[in-house]
């Protein structure tokens, strides 16, 4: 089973790096000056939850709610529930799920961040993660299909 505490420092550093890229290239308003991130393994209740910069107060609750709704519904993404920002990945050899939930940015920004962080957590490729989401009928933002937008370019920058 993946030990989140062992990976915590790397996950936080990577999240800060990605948020900085998104903030520099995508933020044109003052909606958010930070985010909350939750990485969770429901089967054993292990998790790490942390802010990056100064998120809005409601983001802390939202990040947990997205993960719990996704777990209860059994969906691959919270976008299946009409609220984006949480993805799940099924660990094949262990038969368990990992959730990465992000609150405080747009749905497409949150999904990009979640996919990249899931790569760090699991050691799987971005292609494997996206395939798993699609295999389990998970919805991804339409704009990720285009390679001509900044979010897709950020995602491409973290592929092997």
C-alpha positions in Angstrom: 0.0 0.0 0.0 1.2 3.5 -0.8 2.5 5.4 2.2 1.3 9.0 1.8 3.4 10.4 4.7 6.6 9.2 3.0 5.6 11.1 -0.2 4.2 14.2 1.6 7.1 16.6 1.1 7.4 15.8 -2.7 3.6 16.1 -3.1 3.5 19.5 -1.5 6.5 20.8 -3.4 5.0 19.5 -6.7 1.6 21.0 -5.9 3.2 24.4 -5.2 5.1 24.2 -8.5 2.0 23.4 -10.5 -0.1 26.1 -8.8 2.6 28.6 -9.5 2.5 27.7 -13.2 -1.3 27.9 -13.3 -1.3 31.2 -11.4 1.3 32.8 -13.7 -0.4 31.7 -16.9 -4.1 31.3 -16.2 -5.2 33.6 -13.4 -6.8 36.8 -14.7 -8.9 37.6 -11.7 -8.7 37.6 -7.9 -11.0 34.5 -7.4 -8.3 32.6 -5.6 -5.0 33.3 -4.0 -4.5 29.7 -3.0 -5.9 26.2 -3.0 -6.6 23.2 -0.7 -5.4 19.8 -1.7 -6.5 16.4 -0.2 -4.8 13.1 -1.2 -6.7 10.2 0.4 -6.7 6.4 0.4 -10.2 5.6 1.7 -9.6 1.9 2.4 -7.3 2.7 5.3 -8.3 6.3 6.0 -4.8 7.7 5.3 -4.6 11.1 3.9 -2.6 14.3 3.6 -4.4 17.7 3.4 -2.7 21.0 2.9 -3.1 24.5 1.6 -0.9 26.2 -1.0 -0.6 29.9 -0.4 -3.8 31.5 1.0 -7.0 29.7 -0.2 -10.5 31.0 0.4 -11.9 29.6 3.7 -14.6 27.5 2.0 -12.1 25.6 -0.1 -11.0 23.6 3.0 -14.4 22.1 3.3 -15.0 21.8 -0.4 -11.9 19.6 -1.0 -13.1 17.0 1.5 -16.7 17.2 0.3 -15.6 16.5 -3.3 -13.6 13.4 -2.2 -16.5 12.0 -0.1 -19.1 12.6 -2.8 -16.9 10.8 -5.3 -16.3 7.9 -3.0 -20.0 7.5 -2.1 -21.1 7.7 -5.8 -18.4 5.3 -6.9 -17.4 7.6 -9.8 -14.0 8.0 -11.3 -14.2 11.8 -11.1 -16.3 14.3 -9.2 -17.3 15.8 -12.5 -19.6 12.9 -12.9 -21.5 14.4 -9.9 -21.5 17.8 -11.5 -18.8 19.2 -9.3 -15.3 18.9 -10.7 -11.9 18.8 -9.0 -11.5 15.3 -7.7 -10.2 12.2 -9.5 -9.7 8.7 -8.3 -7.3 6.1 -9.5 -7.5 2.3 -9.0 -4.4 0.6 -7.9 -4.5 -2.6 -9.8 -2.1 -4.8 -7.7 -3.7 -3.7 -4.4 -7.3 -3.3 -5.5 -7.8 0.0 -3.8 -8.6 3.6 -4.8 -6.7 6.8 -4.3 -8.4 10.2 -4.4 -6.8 13.5 -5.2 -9.1 16.5 -4.6 -8.4 20.1 -5.3 -10.5 23.2 -4.4 -9.9 26.9 -5.1 -9.3 26.9 -8.9 -11.4 26.1 -11.9 -12.4 22.6 -12.7 -10.0 22.1 -15.6 -7.1 23.6 -13.5 -8.0 21.3 -10.6 -8.1 18.2 -12.9 -4.8 19.0 -14.4 -3.2 19.4 -11.0 -4.9 16.2 -9.7 -3.6 14.1 -12.6 -0.1 15.4 -12.2 -0.2 14.8 -8.4 -1.7 11.3 -8.9 1.3 10.6 -11.1 3.6 11.5 -8.2 1.6 9.5 -5.7 1.3 6.3 -7.7 4.3 6.3 -9.9 2.0 5.6 -12.9 2.1 7.6 -16.1 -0.3 10.4 -17.0 -1.5 8.2 -19.9 -2.3 5.3 -17.4 -4.1 7.7 -15.1 -6.3 9.2 -17.8 -6.9 5.7 -19.3 -8.1 4.5 -15.9 -10.4 7.5 -15.5 -11.9 6.8 -19.0 -12.1 3.0 -18.4 -14.3 3.7 -15.3 -16.5 6.2 -17.3 -15.0 9.2 -15.6 -15.6 12.6 -17.1 -12.7 15.0 -17.9 -13.1 18.6 -18.9 -13.6 19.0 -22.7 -10.8 21.5 -22.9 -8.2 18.8 -22.0 -8.9 17.2 -25.4 -7.3 20.2 -27.2 -3.5 20.5 -27.2 -3.8 24.2 -27.9 -4.6 25.5 -24.5 -2.5 26.3 -21.5 -3.9 23.6 -19.2 -3.1 20.9 -21.7 0.4 22.3 -22.2 1.0 22.2 -18.5 -0.2 18.6 -18.4 2.0 17.7 -21.4 5.0 19.2 -19.6 4.7 16.5 -16.9 4.4 13.5 -19.2 7.5 11.2 -19.3 
